[in-house]
């Protein structure tokens, strides 16, 4: 693990990130640290980089393979970013168990004359804080790795590296620069499948198979073709808005063995939250606004390609009968 019992007899390591009591027992916390590490850190950075960084963390002398006196400061900074994400996610996922006492008599909540349980709205706020801080810290960690990829070369062996590079919107930061998601990695992860759908159905149809293939091949290269780099922003804008439009009827839906539910937040008297469905009108307005903006950006993309046809010879402007058109929001239908 990226936290050790020896360094946390009084929670010294953990207190750098969360002001927990020095009397906290590390043994009670460690199962949740390990679970979060296996669930998030390992899949994101890949086994090769994980093993390298973990070896350096646990046995810094002698320096492990790939770590030098010149670059070890970057490994120290990466460990700091890993620990920040890890401890926040640990407290988020372990919150309910850590807040309870389990013994032969069952489950109990500890309470004394001096210490009372939190109000529900306080619990909700703290858990949301751990979740958001943890996932945002994962983005910070990944951005740091990618900014120093020559040092963390083993990251290139991870599946996550390949998947991120294959996406035209590869990160939370790129999405947030187009459509405000508050820098939330949680929202980005929820939208990823819709981003893929728009790439497959809308972007590939407009670009045409030859140019779309070239774009996907170039974005995974260390030095993509300059003309493709110029094209990417024109693709990302419609891609982001159309992905949100597709997601507007599904984000927040949870499929369980009891059926389908939609989660949203509604203030109550004690500032707690409860699950309520959004109105049909809210669904419609969000979806249609994003769809309209996305389609307008698609027209800008098409215009850019036509205006720079010499730079993109593999792009073929759609032709055919003028009666063949998109019938969306039209009062007449031509086929």
Helices and strands as residue ranges (DSSP letters): G 6-8, G 14-16, H 26-36, I 37-41, H 42-45, H 47-58, H 72-93, H 95-98, E 101-103, E 106-108, H 120-147, G 153-157, H 159-166, H 172-178, H 185-198, I 199-203, H 204-207, H 209-218, H 226-247, E 253-256, E 259-262, H 280-307, G 309-311
